Amino acid sequence: MNQLWHLPPTLFLNLMHICLAQANYAPYFFDNGASSTNGNMALLSLSEDTAVGTHVYTLNGTDPEGDPVTYGMTFEAGSRNYFVVDESYGNVTLIEELDREREDEIEVIVSISDGLSTVSEKVRIVITDANDESPEFINTPYIVQVPENTPSGSSIFKIEAVDRDTGSGGSITYFLQNIRTNKFTIDRHSGVLRIKTGITLDYEKSRTYFVTVVAKDGGGKLRGNNKVFSATTTVTINVEDVQDTPPMFVGTPYYGYVYEDTMAGSDVITVVAIDGDRGKPNDIHYHLINGNEGSFEINKTTGAISVIKNPNQLKKEVYELKVQASEISLESEEAVHAFATVTIRVVDLNNHPPTFYGENGPQNRFELIMYEHPPEGEILRGLKITVNDSDQGANAKFNLRLIGPGGIFRVVPQTVLNEAQVTIIVENSAAIDYEKFQVFTFKLLAIEVNTPEKFSSTADVVIRLLDTNDNVPKFSSDYYIARIPENSPGGSNVVAVTATDPDSGLWGELKYSIYGTGADLFLIHPSTGIIYTQPWATLDAEVNSKYNFYVKAEDTEGKYSLAEVFITVLDVNDHSPEFNENIQEKTMVIGSPVKVEAIDQDAEEPNNIVDYSIMQADPANVFDIDQSTGEIKLKSYIRSLDIIHNITNNKDCIWSVVVQAKDRGSPSFSTTAVLKIDITEESAEYSVPESIVLRKPRFC
């Protein structure tokens, strides 16, 4: 090798290129086996529920010369690209959803390159199953025809469902909803539908059944969780009729009528029978077995029964005919029968309405005079009413009712056949009140019940009431309040009371009276209710200002009621104020007041409120008086005897004051008095008590 360095440079480079070209080996994938997550991706298996975006594999290989390698991945033309690979790191990511049922293997061409050589390999990726499919019923809808005589336990149909999953997720079991009430069962593995053991089908009771079948797979993993899928379908089971039921009559019971104008040969009634097997019904023929007595016949195909005699030749009012209905079957020689009874009544025409009768024949107005408030349940015996319908049977049946004020009277009977005595009974005694109604007017209605004509007739019932003394007098108020001045003369009106009695005549006339401890000074007019003072009565509010007593209103039978009267005597200013002494003499200490007092004997304010004033004084302008209290004071500037001596030259004279006491009444009364006042000072050796001396006025 050392000898190569001695070669010419050009020749040396050429030899190096030849050596390098001979030494470049291709890269290759590691083969790490089926369970490996890196290598050449051979024998990789993925579950179809692998989420898109999942890192599913890592391509891994090497270059013999140690050169860096890159990875690639391609798919055949027209196929989906399920994966993408990171060319540097070989990380393979799922980019398309997998579906084993659509494609269970995916072919991928993976490649590894060192920049000079690229090695490609085709690998197959197996898609494994996940339980992502629901069972599906095939060949639906399911409609099954089952004869009604199919034995219990028989198989009637096979249900089939498929599930494209594999393993337990593709296995299917069957069951029915509402198994307890169902008449059918299903084999859980085969899907065979059977009639339950002990159960029979009956076309006449139920013609169709709807059975809900559930197909459920065996469950399996889906995205890490165990999932079970199911599907439902409805099987319609139509029960087919079989000839196993006798005929039956419809529209029973049968009643027919022959009227007095029915023509011989006329149809009376038609009976109808049908084959109990409605799926394939047979024809029906009719026959009269007995009871017709030669008077009736029946059409064997239509079932129409006709009368073959005139009604006046029929000897009975009611005929009971026994009719036989027979099936006509070509399949069986033995006929099947059913029987019914037809009741035919012979009746006349409804050509008479109900009619009311009195004692002298037909009558449409009845009158009665009675007292108010009769006892409840009492019969109005003064009314003699009979009602009659001369038709026969149902044509003579009718109802009775009273039309008018409700709930006061009731009529019996309410339902009549042919004829009845009509009775009217009191139902509400309180409502039969003369003060509310003097006359009651009703319509007595008779109307047929079950006839198409509904013939009817009416009669007027007039009830006139007589009054009774059933009311108590009632005052307009429970109490009366009155006021009267004390100076009212005897015989003065005080208040008028009023009572009423709704009864008529003498029962409504009232007499008034008063009584009680406070009634001595008062009288009441017996018919007008005016209360006035006794002629000799003198009222004095100062003696008694309140009177109360009772007033009584009484009818001619002694029924009465009471009210209370309250009378207030109003005060009048009829007293003058009176001093307790006509002439007063008082000693006044300078600086202290003396007091005069007068009393007014009136009962109420302002008549008994007294105001005081000085009318005259000698000397003048020396004294002041309190208007309300009567306190007399020296004027404020007189504070000693020296000031007094300066006012008057008579040192020993007693000063006089004329005082007036005046009330506040209207008109006002007043009284005057002369007060003698001796003035002294507090420093005197003796104190002169305040005294009052009655004597004639004396002036200095």
Buried (B, 14 or more C-beta within 10 A) or exposed (E): EEEEEEEEEEEEEEEEEEEEEEEBEBBBBBEBEEEBEBBBBBBBEBBBBBEEEEEBBBBBBBBEEEBEBBBBBEBEEEEEEBBEBBBEEBBBBBEEEBBBEEEBEBEBEBBBBBEEBBBEBEBEBEBBBBBBBBBBBEEEEBEBEBBBBBEEEEBBBEBBBEBBBBBBBBBBBBBBEEEEEBBBBBBEEEBBBBBEEEEEBBBBEEBEBEBEBBBBBBBBBBEEEEBBBBBEBBBEBEBBBBBEBBBBBEEEEBEBBBBEEBEEEEEBBBBBBBBBBEBEBBEBBBEBEEBBEEBBBBEEEEBBBBBEBBBEEBEEEEBEBBBBBBBEBEEEEEBBBBEBBBBBBBBBEBEBBBBBBBEEEEBEEBEBEBEBBBEEEEEBEEBBBBBBBBBBBBBBBBBBEBEBBEEBBBBEEEEBBBBBEBBBEBBEBEBBBBBEBBEBEBEBBBBBBEBEEEBEBBBBBEBBBEBEBBBBBBBEEEBBEBEBEBBBEEEBEBBBBBBEBBBBEEBBBBBBBBEBEBBEBBBBEEEEBBBBBBEEBEBBBBEEBEBBBBBBBBBBEEBBBBBBBBBBBBBBBBBBBBBEBBBBBBBBBBEEBBEBBBEBEBBBEBBBBBBBBBEEBBEEEBBEBEEEEBBBBBEEEBEEBEBBEEEEEEEEBBBBBBBBBBBBBEEBBBBBBBBBBBBBEEEEEEEEEBEBEEEEEEEE
